[in-house]
Amino acid sequence: MNLRKLTSWFPELTYRQKVVSLVISGVIVGLGGLFFYLLRMHTYIVGDDPAACVNCHIMAPYYATWAHSSHGRDATCNDCHVPHSSIAAKYLFKGMDGMKHVAYFVTRSERQAIMAEEASSEVIMDNCIRCHTQLNTEFVKTGKIDYMQAKRGEGKACWDCHREVAHGGMNTLSRTPNAETQVPIPPSPVPQWLQNLLEKK
């Protein structure tokens, strides 16, 4: 395909404006693709591997405490932290939550101790109930309430009693020696020549 045919899509622009528009579009798409690759977004989108969550260094303690908890044997991050009502809900939530995390990380505005926000808390509690329905209804008979009912005072949120579950409590890093050294932090995707160039500055 030659450049004249490609620029025929924009009939109201001059030839020069069309070429400049195509170049700018190419740069934007290229930088977007590089950004996508450097942030390893593909590992979040298509996979369920908990190691993908450690792409951001701030997640290392959460990965370490999860890996040494009872949930580390049977549940992945996505089992608890994304909705399972439908594929669309799962990927919409994953995308929105992921971009929020990227924004926090890029602007360096993430909290020192990460706390679940309102939407995440609701999803987490729904997933607690989804996995433990039989326990709640047949064995301990605590009933099956949702997060909004707990917020209204009509019962307790799961973590009101089970604060140490899932991540084993952040204080368990001291009970799991060398836990952070066992976290599979991925190598940097930045090429070595670029790292060397940045270190010289």
N, C-alpha and C positions, 0 to 999 in steps of 0.2 A: 504494500500500500504506500503510495507516495504522499508527500506532505500536503500537496494541493487537495487531494481527495479527503485526507484527514481533516483539513481545515475547512472543508465545504460544509461542515456541520454548523458553523457559526456564520451565516450569510451576512449579517448586519455589521460585522467587524471588518476592519481592513486586514490585509494579509499579514502585516507586521503585528497587529494586535492579536491575531489568531495564533501566530507562532509564539509570541510572548505568553499567551494564555496556556498553550500546550506545554511550554517549558515550565512555567510555574506549577501547573497541575502535576507534571511529572516529578518535580522536586517535592511537592507535598505528598504525593503517593509514595515516593521513595523514602522520604523521612518517616512517614507513617509506618511503612513496612519495617524499617530499621528499628523504630521505637517498639513495634510489636515483637520483633525478634529479641532485642536486648532485654526487654522485660519478661521474656519467655511466656508470653500470653498464651501460646498454644498449649503449654503444659496445664494451665488452669482450665482452658476451655474444653479440651477433649478428654482429659484424664481425671482419674480419681486418686492419683498417687499423692499421699500426704507430703512427700518430699517436695512437691511443687510449691507448697505453702512456705517453704523455707527460702524461696527465692529472695524474699526480703529478710535481711538479717534479724530484724526485730522479732520475727516469728520463731527464732531458734529455741528460746525457753519454753514456748508453748508446744512446739514439736517434741522437745525432750520430755516434758512432763506427760504429754499424751502417750508417748511411746512406752513410758514406764507405768502407765495406769492400766486398770482393768479394760478400758475401752480400746487400748492400743492393740489388743489381740483381735477384736471383732469389728471395729468401726473405723472408717476413714473420716477425714475432715468433712467431706461432702455428705456423709451419712448424717451428721449433726447440724451442719452449718448452711445447708441449702434446702429449699422446700422440695418435697417429693410428690406433690399433688398432681403435677403434670410435667412433661418434658419442657413445655414452653415456660412454665413458672420457674423451673429449675434454672434454665439458661438465662432467663431475663434477670432473675435475682443474682445469679453468678456474675453476669455482665455488669449490672449496676453496682453491686458490692465490690467487684474487682476494680472498676474504674474509680470508685471512692477511695479504695486502698491505695491505688496508684497515685491519686491526687494528694493524699496525705503524705505518702512516701516522697514524692517528687518535691513537694513544698516543705518537707521536713516538719510537718505539723502533727505527726502521729504522737499519741500520748506515750509516756514512759511505760505505764501499765495499761494495756489495752482492755477496754471494757466493751461488752456487746451493747450496741445501740438498740433502740426500740424495735425496729424491724427484725434485726438479728435475734433478739431475745424471743420474739414471737415464734420465729422459725425453729430456734433451738428447742423451745419447750414443746412445740408441735411434734418435733422429731423424738424427743424423750417419750412422749405419750405414744407415738407410732410404734416405737420399738418395745415399750414396756406396758402395753395395754393389758395383756393378760395378768401381769404382776399387779397392776393397779386395780383391776376389776375383780379378779378371782382370788388372789392370795392375800394381799394386805388390805384390800377393799378401801383404798383411799379415794376411789372415784376417779373420774376422768374429766379434769377441768382444763381450760386453756389459759393461755397467758393473760388475755384480757380479763378473764374472771379473777385471776390472781391479783391483777392490778387494781380491780375494784374491791378487793378484800374478801372475795367469796371463797377463798382457799389460798394455798401457798403455791409459789412457783417451785419447780423441782429443785432448783439450786438453793432454796431457803434451807432445806435439810441436807442436801447432797452437794455442798459447796466444794468438797474435795474430789468429787467424781469428774471424770473425763480428762481433766488436765492434772489431776492429782494435787491440785493446789500449787501455786507457784512456789510455796515454801518447800516443796518436795525436791527441789533441785539439790538441796543439801543432803537429802536422804538418798539421792541417786548419784553417787560420786561419778565425776567425769561425764555426766549426761550431755552437757553441751558439746563435748568433743566428739560425741557419737552422732551428732546431727549431720545429715548429709547435705551440707551447704554446697551448692553447685559451683563449678569453676566459673570465672568471669567470662562472659561472651565477647568481651572487648579484645580484639587481636593484640598480641604481645607488642607489635611495633607501635600501636597507638598508645598502649599503656606506658611504654618507654618514653614516647614523645610527651605525654602528659606529666610524667614524673620529672622531666627535665625543666618544665616551666615552673 
